[in-house]
Amino acid sequence: MPAGTASGTDSDTWEQQCPLCGQSNGCAVAQGLPAAQCWCMTAEIDPQALQRLAPAERGQRCICPACGRAEPAQPNPGD
Ligand SMILES: [Zn+2]
């Protein structure tokens, strides 16, 4: 396929993507910032969200606030 046109939104690296939903995880560490600035330092992470991660993913990269928050942002029927 031709690779000519501008593709603006793929600037997130692998480690900046949520392993659960693929959206930007907003991880400060992945952006080269101090871990203390990461949203996860002040947010409450749903342990069940972490359980959904494959073992190989755990500790490798952050999930995003939407997936990590204790209250799911949207219902997920068919789980
Ligand atoms: Zn996510």
PDB file of the backbone (N, CA, C, O) and the ligand in Angstrom, with CONECT records:
HET     ZN  A 101       1
ATOM      1  N   MET A   1       0.845  -1.193   0.000  1.00  0.00           N
ATOM      2  CA  MET A   1       0.000   0.000   0.000  1.00  0.00           C
ATOM      3  C   MET A   1       0.882   1.244   0.000  1.00  0.00           C
ATOM      4  O   MET A   1       1.980   1.229   0.557  1.00  0.00           O
ATOM      5  N   PRO A   2       0.419   2.292  -0.606  1.00  0.00           N
ATOM      6  CA  PRO A   2       1.220   3.525  -0.620  1.00  0.00           C
ATOM      7  C   PRO A   2       1.265   4.164   0.752  1.00  0.00           C
ATOM      8  O   PRO A   2       0.256   4.215   1.455  1.00  0.00           O
ATOM      9  N   ALA A   3       2.409   4.640   1.123  1.00  0.00           N
ATOM     10  CA  ALA A   3       2.568   5.278   2.424  1.00  0.00           C
ATOM     11  C   ALA A   3       2.926   6.735   2.219  1.00  0.00           C
ATOM     12  O   ALA A   3       4.048   7.157   2.497  1.00  0.00           O
ATOM     13  N   GLY A   4       1.983   7.482   1.740  1.00  0.00           N
ATOM     14  CA  GLY A   4       2.280   8.851   1.419  1.00  0.00           C
ATOM     15  C   GLY A   4       1.582   9.862   2.295  1.00  0.00           C
ATOM     16  O   GLY A   4       2.204  10.816   2.763  1.00  0.00           O
ATOM     17  N   THR A   5       0.306   9.669   2.523  1.00  0.00           N
ATOM     18  CA  THR A   5      -0.460  10.689   3.221  1.00  0.00           C
ATOM     19  C   THR A   5      -0.073  10.803   4.680  1.00  0.00           C
ATOM     20  O   THR A   5       0.475   9.872   5.271  1.00  0.00           O
ATOM     21  N   ALA A   6      -0.360  11.928   5.234  1.00  0.00           N
ATOM     22  CA  ALA A   6      -0.008  12.177   6.628  1.00  0.00           C
ATOM     23  C   ALA A   6      -0.872  11.328   7.546  1.00  0.00           C
ATOM     24  O   ALA A   6      -2.087  11.225   7.381  1.00  0.00           O
ATOM     25  N   SER A   7      -0.209  10.732   8.509  1.00  0.00           N
ATOM     26  CA  SER A   7      -0.936  10.003   9.542  1.00  0.00           C
ATOM     27  C   SER A   7      -0.541  10.603  10.881  1.00  0.00           C
ATOM     28  O   SER A   7       0.550  10.354  11.395  1.00  0.00           O
ATOM     29  N   GLY A   8      -1.429  11.381  11.424  1.00  0.00           N
ATOM     30  CA  GLY A   8      -1.041  12.219  12.551  1.00  0.00           C
ATOM     31  C   GLY A   8      -1.124  11.591  13.911  1.00  0.00           C
ATOM     32  O   GLY A   8      -0.421  12.024  14.824  1.00  0.00           O
ATOM     33  N   THR A   9      -1.950  10.591  14.084  1.00  0.00           N
ATOM     34  CA  THR A   9      -2.277  10.184  15.440  1.00  0.00           C
ATOM     35  C   THR A   9      -1.533   8.939  15.906  1.00  0.00           C
ATOM     36  O   THR A   9      -1.875   8.376  16.946  1.00  0.00           O
ATOM     37  N   ASP A  10      -0.549   8.509  15.179  1.00  0.00           N
ATOM     38  CA  ASP A  10       0.134   7.274  15.578  1.00  0.00           C
ATOM     39  C   ASP A  10       1.459   7.558  16.275  1.00  0.00           C
ATOM     40  O   ASP A  10       2.422   6.804  16.139  1.00  0.00           O
ATOM     41  N   SER A  11       1.492   8.647  17.016  1.00  0.00           N
ATOM     42  CA  SER A  11       2.739   9.012  17.665  1.00  0.00           C
ATOM     43  C   SER A  11       2.981   8.221  18.937  1.00  0.00           C
ATOM     44  O   SER A  11       4.092   8.231  19.467  1.00  0.00           O
ATOM     45  N   ASP A  12       1.971   7.543  19.431  1.00  0.00           N
ATOM     46  CA  ASP A  12       2.160   6.773  20.645  1.00  0.00           C
ATOM     47  C   ASP A  12       3.027   5.551  20.379  1.00  0.00           C
ATOM     48  O   ASP A  12       2.801   4.811  19.422  1.00  0.00           O
ATOM     49  N   THR A  13       3.990   5.356  21.209  1.00  0.00           N
ATOM     50  CA  THR A  13       4.798   4.160  21.102  1.00  0.00           C
ATOM     51  C   THR A  13       4.079   3.004  21.792  1.00  0.00           C
ATOM     52  O   THR A  13       3.050   3.187  22.442  1.00  0.00           O
ATOM     53  N   TRP A  14       4.642   1.822  21.634  1.00  0.00           N
ATOM     54  CA  TRP A  14       4.044   0.629  22.245  1.00  0.00           C
ATOM     55  C   TRP A  14       3.831   0.824  23.736  1.00  0.00           C
ATOM     56  O   TRP A  14       2.784   0.466  24.275  1.00  0.00           O
ATOM     57  N   GLU A  15       4.806   1.380  24.381  1.00  0.00           N
ATOM     58  CA  GLU A  15       4.718   1.502  25.831  1.00  0.00           C
ATOM     59  C   GLU A  15       3.808   2.650  26.262  1.00  0.00           C
ATOM     60  O   GLU A  15       3.489   2.791  27.443  1.00  0.00           O
ATOM     61  N   GLN A  16       3.397   3.459  25.302  1.00  0.00           N
ATOM     62  CA  GLN A  16       2.460   4.536  25.626  1.00  0.00           C
ATOM     63  C   GLN A  16       1.022   4.115  25.353  1.00  0.00           C
ATOM     64  O   GLN A  16       0.097   4.906  25.545  1.00  0.00           O
ATOM     65  N   GLN A  17       0.828   2.891  24.914  1.00  0.00           N
ATOM     66  CA  GLN A  17      -0.514   2.424  24.601  1.00  0.00           C
ATOM     67  C   GLN A  17      -1.020   1.488  25.698  1.00  0.00           C
ATOM     68  O   GLN A  17      -0.287   0.648  26.221  1.00  0.00           O
ATOM     69  N   CYS A  18      -2.288   1.664  26.021  1.00  0.00           N
ATOM     70  CA  CYS A  18      -2.925   0.795  27.003  1.00  0.00           C
ATOM     71  C   CYS A  18      -3.008  -0.620  26.437  1.00  0.00           C
ATOM     72  O   CYS A  18      -3.512  -0.804  25.329  1.00  0.00           O
ATOM     73  N   PRO A  19      -2.522  -1.631  27.176  1.00  0.00           N
ATOM     74  CA  PRO A  19      -2.580  -3.008  26.685  1.00  0.00           C
ATOM     75  C   PRO A  19      -3.995  -3.564  26.636  1.00  0.00           C
ATOM     76  O   PRO A  19      -4.233  -4.600  26.015  1.00  0.00           O
ATOM     77  N   LEU A  20      -4.926  -2.892  27.277  1.00  0.00           N
ATOM     78  CA  LEU A  20      -6.303  -3.371  27.287  1.00  0.00           C
ATOM     79  C   LEU A  20      -7.119  -2.789  26.146  1.00  0.00           C
ATOM     80  O   LEU A  20      -7.883  -3.515  25.511  1.00  0.00           O
ATOM     81  N   CYS A  21      -6.979  -1.506  25.870  1.00  0.00           N
ATOM     82  CA  CYS A  21      -7.824  -0.878  24.860  1.00  0.00           C
ATOM     83  C   CYS A  21      -7.025  -0.276  23.711  1.00  0.00           C
ATOM     84  O   CYS A  21      -7.605   0.092  22.690  1.00  0.00           O
ATOM     85  N   GLY A  22      -5.725  -0.169  23.854  1.00  0.00           N
ATOM     86  CA  GLY A  22      -4.909   0.338  22.762  1.00  0.00           C
ATOM     87  C   GLY A  22      -4.859   1.855  22.665  1.00  0.00           C
ATOM     88  O   GLY A  22      -4.182   2.406  21.797  1.00  0.00           O
ATOM     89  N   GLN A  23      -5.571   2.522  23.551  1.00  0.00           N
ATOM     90  CA  GLN A  23      -5.521   3.984  23.562  1.00  0.00           C
ATOM     91  C   GLN A  23      -4.283   4.439  24.329  1.00  0.00           C
ATOM     92  O   GLN A  23      -3.612   3.651  24.996  1.00  0.00           O
ATOM     93  N   SER A  24      -4.006   5.720  24.211  1.00  0.00           N
ATOM     94  CA  SER A  24      -2.875   6.279  24.936  1.00  0.00           C
ATOM     95  C   SER A  24      -3.087   6.120  26.434  1.00  0.00           C
ATOM     96  O   SER A  24      -4.148   6.460  26.957  1.00  0.00           O
ATOM     97  N   ASN A  25      -2.082   5.606  27.116  1.00  0.00           N
ATOM     98  CA  ASN A  25      -2.249   5.357  28.540  1.00  0.00           C
ATOM     99  C   ASN A  25      -1.843   6.558  29.404  1.00  0.00           C
ATOM    100  O   ASN A  25      -2.063   6.562  30.615  1.00  0.00           O
ATOM    101  N   GLY A  26      -1.262   7.554  28.783  1.00  0.00           N
ATOM    102  CA  GLY A  26      -0.896   8.746  29.534  1.00  0.00           C
ATOM    103  C   GLY A  26       0.185   8.498  30.563  1.00  0.00           C
ATOM    104  O   GLY A  26       0.331   9.265  31.515  1.00  0.00           O
ATOM    105  N   CYS A  27       0.938   7.436  30.378  1.00  0.00           N
ATOM    106  CA  CYS A  27       1.969   7.086  31.353  1.00  0.00           C
ATOM    107  C   CYS A  27       3.133   8.073  31.279  1.00  0.00           C
ATOM    108  O   CYS A  27       3.721   8.285  30.219  1.00  0.00           O
ATOM    109  N   ALA A  28       3.451   8.668  32.422  1.00  0.00           N
ATOM    110  CA  ALA A  28       4.524   9.646  32.445  1.00  0.00           C
ATOM    111  C   ALA A  28       5.870   8.981  32.164  1.00  0.00           C
ATOM    112  O   ALA A  28       6.716   9.549  31.474  1.00  0.00           O
ATOM    113  N   VAL A  29       6.060   7.799  32.691  1.00  0.00           N
ATOM    114  CA  VAL A  29       7.338   7.111  32.522  1.00  0.00           C
ATOM    115  C   VAL A  29       7.598   6.824  31.047  1.00  0.00           C
ATOM    116  O   VAL A  29       8.716   6.980  30.557  1.00  0.00           O
ATOM    117  N   ALA A  30       6.538   6.398  30.345  1.00  0.00           N
ATOM    118  CA  ALA A  30       6.679   6.080  28.932  1.00  0.00           C
ATOM    119  C   ALA A  30       7.006   7.320  28.120  1.00  0.00           C
ATOM    120  O   ALA A  30       7.557   7.227  27.023  1.00  0.00           O
ATOM    121  N   GLN A  31       6.667   8.477  28.660  1.00  0.00           N
ATOM    122  CA  GLN A  31       6.950   9.730  27.968  1.00  0.00           C
ATOM    123  C   GLN A  31       8.257  10.346  28.426  1.00  0.00           C
ATOM    124  O   GLN A  31       8.598  11.465  28.042  1.00  0.00           O
ATOM    125  N   GLY A  32       8.977   9.617  29.239  1.00  0.00           N
ATOM    126  CA  GLY A  32      10.270  10.109  29.677  1.00  0.00           C
ATOM    127  C   GLY A  32      10.185  11.067  30.849  1.00  0.00           C
ATOM    128  O   GLY A  32      11.135  11.797  31.134  1.00  0.00           O
ATOM    129  N   LEU A  33       9.047  11.065  31.529  1.00  0.00           N
ATOM    130  CA  LEU A  33       8.866  11.948  32.673  1.00  0.00           C
ATOM    131  C   LEU A  33       9.014  11.152  33.960  1.00  0.00           C
ATOM    132  O   LEU A  33       8.944   9.923  33.943  1.00  0.00           O
ATOM    133  N   PRO A  34       9.220  11.850  35.088  1.00  0.00           N
ATOM    134  CA  PRO A  34       9.324  11.136  36.361  1.00  0.00           C
ATOM    135  C   PRO A  34       8.053  10.357  36.671  1.00  0.00           C
ATOM    136  O   PRO A  34       6.948  10.813  36.378  1.00  0.00           O
ATOM    137  N   ALA A  35       8.217   9.187  37.261  1.00  0.00           N
ATOM    138  CA  ALA A  35       7.072   8.340  37.578  1.00  0.00           C
ATOM    139  C   ALA A  35       6.106   9.046  38.519  1.00  0.00           C
ATOM    140  O   ALA A  35       4.907   8.768  38.515  1.00  0.00           O
ATOM    141  N   ALA A  36       6.632   9.954  39.319  1.00  0.00           N
ATOM    142  CA  ALA A  36       5.780  10.673  40.262  1.00  0.00           C
ATOM    143  C   ALA A  36       4.746  11.525  39.545  1.00  0.00           C
ATOM    144  O   ALA A  36       3.738  11.914  40.135  1.00  0.00           O
ATOM    145  N   GLN A  37       4.994  11.815  38.276  1.00  0.00           N
ATOM    146  CA  GLN A  37       4.042  12.629  37.532  1.00  0.00           C
ATOM    147  C   GLN A  37       2.980  11.781  36.847  1.00  0.00           C
ATOM    148  O   GLN A  37       2.069  12.326  36.223  1.00  0.00           O
ATOM    149  N   CYS A  38       3.075  10.481  36.947  1.00  0.00           N
ATOM    150  CA  CYS A  38       2.113   9.630  36.266  1.00  0.00           C
ATOM    151  C   CYS A  38       0.768   9.681  36.976  1.00  0.00           C
ATOM    152  O   CYS A  38       0.692   9.757  38.202  1.00  0.00           O
ATOM    153  N   TRP A  39      -0.262   9.637  36.192  1.00  0.00           N
ATOM    154  CA  TRP A  39      -1.619   9.688  36.748  1.00  0.00           C
ATOM    155  C   TRP A  39      -1.878   8.537  37.714  1.00  0.00           C
ATOM    156  O   TRP A  39      -2.680   8.654  38.641  1.00  0.00           O
ATOM    157  N   CYS A  40      -1.193   7.434  37.485  1.00  0.00           N
ATOM    158  CA  CYS A  40      -1.454   6.238  38.291  1.00  0.00           C
ATOM    159  C   CYS A  40      -0.950   6.398  39.722  1.00  0.00           C
ATOM    160  O   CYS A  40      -1.313   5.621  40.605  1.00  0.00           O
ATOM    161  N   MET A  41      -0.115   7.407  39.946  1.00  0.00           N
ATOM    162  CA  MET A  41       0.391   7.616  41.302  1.00  0.00           C
ATOM    163  C   MET A  41      -0.682   8.186  42.225  1.00  0.00           C
ATOM    164  O   MET A  41      -0.615   8.029  43.444  1.00  0.00           O
ATOM    165  N   THR A  42      -1.658   8.842  41.634  1.00  0.00           N
ATOM    166  CA  THR A  42      -2.707   9.448  42.454  1.00  0.00           C
ATOM    167  C   THR A  42      -4.059   8.789  42.242  1.00  0.00           C
ATOM    168  O   THR A  42      -4.993   9.010  43.013  1.00  0.00           O
ATOM    169  N   ALA A  43      -4.161   7.989  41.206  1.00  0.00           N
ATOM    170  CA  ALA A  43      -5.445   7.350  40.914  1.00  0.00           C
ATOM    171  C   ALA A  43      -5.518   6.000  41.608  1.00  0.00           C
ATOM    172  O   ALA A  43      -4.503   5.401  41.962  1.00  0.00           O
ATOM    173  N   GLU A  44      -6.742   5.545  41.789  1.00  0.00           N
ATOM    174  CA  GLU A  44      -6.940   4.219  42.348  1.00  0.00           C
ATOM    175  C   GLU A  44      -7.152   3.245  41.198  1.00  0.00           C
ATOM    176  O   GLU A  44      -8.100   3.378  40.424  1.00  0.00           O
ATOM    177  N   ILE A  45      -6.270   2.276  41.097  1.00  0.00           N
ATOM    178  CA  ILE A  45      -6.334   1.344  39.980  1.00  0.00           C
ATOM    179  C   ILE A  45      -7.188   0.146  40.369  1.00  0.00           C
ATOM    180  O   ILE A  45      -7.031  -0.434  41.443  1.00  0.00           O
ATOM    181  N   ASP A  46      -8.082  -0.203  39.480  1.00  0.00           N
ATOM    182  CA  ASP A  46      -8.929  -1.362  39.719  1.00  0.00           C
ATOM    183  C   ASP A  46      -8.093  -2.632  39.604  1.00  0.00           C
ATOM    184  O   ASP A  46      -7.547  -2.920  38.540  1.00  0.00           O
ATOM    185  N   PRO A  47      -7.990  -3.393  40.695  1.00  0.00           N
ATOM    186  CA  PRO A  47      -7.188  -4.625  40.640  1.00  0.00           C
ATOM    187  C   PRO A  47      -7.687  -5.586  39.572  1.00  0.00           C
ATOM    188  O   PRO A  47      -6.911  -6.344  38.990  1.00  0.00           O
ATOM    189  N   GLN A  48      -8.990  -5.547  39.322  1.00  0.00           N
ATOM    190  CA  GLN A  48      -9.545  -6.451  38.308  1.00  0.00           C
ATOM    191  C   GLN A  48      -9.057  -6.076  36.918  1.00  0.00           C
ATOM    192  O   GLN A  48      -8.923  -6.935  36.046  1.00  0.00           O
ATOM    193  N   ALA A  49      -8.792  -4.795  36.715  1.00  0.00           N
ATOM    194  CA  ALA A  49      -8.263  -4.376  35.421  1.00  0.00           C
ATOM    195  C   ALA A  49      -6.870  -4.959  35.227  1.00  0.00           C
ATOM    196  O   ALA A  49      -6.516  -5.410  34.138  1.00  0.00           O
ATOM    197  N   LEU A  50      -6.096  -4.943  36.290  1.00  0.00           N
ATOM    198  CA  LEU A  50      -4.748  -5.497  36.198  1.00  0.00           C
ATOM    199  C   LEU A  50      -4.791  -7.003  35.961  1.00  0.00           C
ATOM    200  O   LEU A  50      -3.919  -7.568  35.301  1.00  0.00           O
ATOM    201  N   GLN A  51      -5.832  -7.644  36.518  1.00  0.00           N
ATOM    202  CA  GLN A  51      -5.944  -9.091  36.332  1.00  0.00           C
ATOM    203  C   GLN A  51      -6.253  -9.458  34.898  1.00  0.00           C
ATOM    204  O   GLN A  51      -5.989 -10.575  34.454  1.00  0.00           O
ATOM    205  N   ARG A  52      -6.820  -8.493  34.174  1.00  0.00           N
ATOM    206  CA  ARG A  52      -7.153  -8.768  32.780  1.00  0.00           C
ATOM    207  C   ARG A  52      -5.910  -8.729  31.893  1.00  0.00           C
ATOM    208  O   ARG A  52      -5.943  -9.171  30.745  1.00  0.00           O
ATOM    209  N   LEU A  53      -4.851  -8.213  32.419  1.00  0.00           N
ATOM    210  CA  LEU A  53      -3.622  -8.151  31.643  1.00  0.00           C
ATOM    211  C   LEU A  53      -3.004  -9.538  31.515  1.00  0.00           C
ATOM    212  O   LEU A  53      -3.064 -10.349  32.440  1.00  0.00           O
ATOM    213  N   ALA A  54      -2.428  -9.788  30.384  1.00  0.00           N
ATOM    214  CA  ALA A  54      -1.661 -11.011  30.243  1.00  0.00           C
ATOM    215  C   ALA A  54      -0.450 -10.931  31.166  1.00  0.00           C
ATOM    216  O   ALA A  54       0.107  -9.853  31.377  1.00  0.00           O
ATOM    217  N   PRO A  55      -0.047 -12.069  31.712  1.00  0.00           N
ATOM    218  CA  PRO A  55       1.097 -12.056  32.636  1.00  0.00           C
ATOM    219  C   PRO A  55       2.322 -11.376  32.042  1.00  0.00           C
ATOM    220  O   PRO A  55       3.079 -10.713  32.751  1.00  0.00           O
ATOM    221  N   ALA A  56       2.509 -11.541  30.753  1.00  0.00           N
ATOM    222  CA  ALA A  56       3.672 -10.940  30.105  1.00  0.00           C
ATOM    223  C   ALA A  56       3.579  -9.425  30.044  1.00  0.00           C
ATOM    224  O   ALA A  56       4.586  -8.736  29.882  1.00  0.00           O
ATOM    225  N   GLU A  57       2.360  -8.914  30.174  1.00  0.00           N
ATOM    226  CA  GLU A  57       2.172  -7.462  30.076  1.00  0.00           C
ATOM    227  C   GLU A  57       2.341  -6.781  31.428  1.00  0.00           C
ATOM    228  O   GLU A  57       2.637  -5.588  31.494  1.00  0.00           O
ATOM    229  N   ARG A  58       2.153  -7.535  32.499  1.00  0.00           N
ATOM    230  CA  ARG A  58       2.162  -6.920  33.818  1.00  0.00           C
ATOM    231  C   ARG A  58       3.528  -6.331  34.130  1.00  0.00           C
ATOM    232  O   ARG A  58       4.563  -6.986  34.003  1.00  0.00           O
ATOM    233  N   GLY A  59       3.489  -5.091  34.536  1.00  0.00           N
ATOM    234  CA  GLY A  59       4.726  -4.421  34.889  1.00  0.00           C
ATOM    235  C   GLY A  59       5.502  -3.925  33.690  1.00  0.00           C
ATOM    236  O   GLY A  59       6.556  -3.307  33.841  1.00  0.00           O
ATOM    237  N   GLN A  60       4.990  -4.189  32.496  1.00  0.00           N
ATOM    238  CA  GLN A  60       5.696  -3.770  31.300  1.00  0.00           C
ATOM    239  C   GLN A  60       5.268  -2.393  30.837  1.00  0.00           C
ATOM    240  O   GLN A  60       6.092  -1.586  30.407  1.00  0.00           O
ATOM    241  N   ARG A  61       3.990  -2.132  30.925  1.00  0.00           N
ATOM    242  CA  ARG A  61       3.497  -0.829  30.514  1.00  0.00           C
ATOM    243  C   ARG A  61       2.201  -0.523  31.233  1.00  0.00           C
ATOM    244  O   ARG A  61       1.526  -1.416  31.744  1.00  0.00           O
ATOM    245  N   CYS A  62       1.871   0.743  31.263  1.00  0.00           N
ATOM    246  CA  CYS A  62       0.699   1.190  32.002  1.00  0.00           C
ATOM    247  C   CYS A  62      -0.576   0.912  31.223  1.00  0.00           C
ATOM    248  O   CYS A  62      -0.576   0.854  29.993  1.00  0.00           O
ATOM    249  N   ILE A  63      -1.655   0.743  31.963  1.00  0.00           N
ATOM    250  CA  ILE A  63      -2.965   0.811  31.341  1.00  0.00           C
ATOM    251  C   ILE A  63      -3.427   2.257  31.393  1.00  0.00           C
ATOM    252  O   ILE A  63      -2.822   3.080  32.080  1.00  0.00           O
ATOM    253  N   CYS A  64      -4.493   2.572  30.671  1.00  0.00           N
ATOM    254  CA  CYS A  64      -4.951   3.952  30.611  1.00  0.00           C
ATOM    255  C   CYS A  64      -5.908   4.245  31.756  1.00  0.00           C
ATOM    256  O   CYS A  64      -6.436   3.320  32.374  1.00  0.00           O
ATOM    257  N   PRO A  65      -6.135   5.509  32.042  1.00  0.00           N
ATOM    258  CA  PRO A  65      -7.043   5.869  33.137  1.00  0.00           C
ATOM    259  C   PRO A  65      -8.432   5.270  32.969  1.00  0.00           C
ATOM    260  O   PRO A  65      -9.060   4.876  33.951  1.00  0.00           O
ATOM    261  N   ALA A  66      -8.912   5.199  31.743  1.00  0.00           N
ATOM    262  CA  ALA A  66     -10.263   4.683  31.515  1.00  0.00           C
ATOM    263  C   ALA A  66     -10.356   3.222  31.920  1.00  0.00           C
ATOM    264  O   ALA A  66     -11.346   2.809  32.525  1.00  0.00           O
ATOM    265  N   CYS A  67      -9.349   2.442  31.599  1.00  0.00           N
ATOM    266  CA  CYS A  67      -9.362   1.026  31.943  1.00  0.00           C
ATOM    267  C   CYS A  67      -8.976   0.806  33.401  1.00  0.00           C
ATOM    268  O   CYS A  67      -9.413  -0.171  34.009  1.00  0.00           O
ATOM    269  N   GLY A  68      -8.181   1.677  33.961  1.00  0.00           N
ATOM    270  CA  GLY A  68      -7.645   1.445  35.282  1.00  0.00           C
ATOM    271  C   GLY A  68      -8.519   1.932  36.414  1.00  0.00           C
ATOM    272  O   GLY A  68      -8.375   1.494  37.556  1.00  0.00           O
ATOM    273  N   ARG A  69      -9.423   2.837  36.097  1.00  0.00           N
ATOM    274  CA  ARG A  69     -10.230   3.381  37.174  1.00  0.00           C
ATOM    275  C   ARG A  69     -11.180   2.326  37.725  1.00  0.00           C
ATOM    276  O   ARG A  69     -11.645   1.443  37.005  1.00  0.00           O
ATOM    277  N   ALA A  70     -11.454   2.442  39.016  1.00  0.00           N
ATOM    278  CA  ALA A  70     -12.239   1.427  39.708  1.00  0.00           C
ATOM    279  C   ALA A  70     -13.649   1.343  39.156  1.00  0.00           C
ATOM    280  O   ALA A  70     -14.261   0.274  39.144  1.00  0.00           O
ATOM    281  N   GLU A  71     -14.165   2.488  38.695  1.00  0.00           N
ATOM    282  CA  GLU A  71     -15.480   2.474  38.079  1.00  0.00           C
ATOM    283  C   GLU A  71     -15.329   2.429  36.572  1.00  0.00           C
ATOM    284  O   GLU A  71     -14.740   3.339  35.988  1.00  0.00           O
ATOM    285  N   PRO A  72     -15.840   1.403  35.934  1.00  0.00           N
ATOM    286  CA  PRO A  72     -15.720   1.327  34.479  1.00  0.00           C
ATOM    287  C   PRO A  72     -16.412   2.494  33.803  1.00  0.00           C
ATOM    288  O   PRO A  72     -17.502   2.904  34.200  1.00  0.00           O
ATOM    289  N   ALA A  73     -15.753   3.031  32.763  1.00  0.00           N
ATOM    290  CA  ALA A  73     -16.302   4.206  32.089  1.00  0.00           C
ATOM    291  C   ALA A  73     -17.565   3.868  31.334  1.00  0.00           C
ATOM    292  O   ALA A  73     -18.467   4.696  31.205  1.00  0.00           O
ATOM    293  N   GLN A  74     -17.624   2.659  30.840  1.00  0.00           N
ATOM    294  CA  GLN A  74     -18.801   2.265  30.090  1.00  0.00           C
ATOM    295  C   GLN A  74     -19.063   0.777  30.335  1.00  0.00           C
ATOM    296  O   GLN A  74     -18.123   0.000  30.505  1.00  0.00           O
ATOM    297  N   PRO A  75     -20.318   0.388  30.351  1.00  0.00           N
ATOM    298  CA  PRO A  75     -20.656  -1.011  30.578  1.00  0.00           C
ATOM    299  C   PRO A  75     -20.122  -1.888  29.440  1.00  0.00           C
ATOM    300  O   PRO A  75     -20.002  -1.455  28.293  1.00  0.00           O
ATOM    301  N   ASN A  76     -19.819  -3.094  29.791  1.00  0.00           N
ATOM    302  CA  ASN A  76     -19.238  -3.990  28.795  1.00  0.00           C
ATOM    303  C   ASN A  76     -20.014  -5.287  28.767  1.00  0.00           C
ATOM    304  O   ASN A  76     -19.556  -6.299  29.299  1.00  0.00           O
ATOM    305  N   PRO A  77     -21.181  -5.269  28.153  1.00  0.00           N
ATOM    306  CA  PRO A  77     -21.986  -6.500  28.066  1.00  0.00           C
ATOM    307  C   PRO A  77     -21.273  -7.546  27.225  1.00  0.00           C
ATOM    308  O   PRO A  77     -20.553  -7.221  26.281  1.00  0.00           O
ATOM    309  N   GLY A  78     -21.477  -8.770  27.572  1.00  0.00           N
ATOM    310  CA  GLY A  78     -20.802  -9.823  26.829  1.00  0.00           C
ATOM    311  C   GLY A  78     -19.428 -10.109  27.370  1.00  0.00           C
ATOM    312  O   GLY A  78     -18.610 -10.730  26.691  1.00  0.00           O
ATOM    313  N   ASP A  79     -19.162  -9.673  28.572  1.00  0.00           N
ATOM    314  CA  ASP A  79     -17.868  -9.945  29.162  1.00  0.00           C
ATOM    315  C   ASP A  79     -17.781 -11.425  29.525  1.00  0.00           C
ATOM    316  O   ASP A  79     -16.759 -11.875  30.042  1.00  0.00           O
TER     317      ASP A  79
HETATM  318 ZN    ZN A 101      -7.171   1.412  28.419  1.00  0.00          ZN2+
END
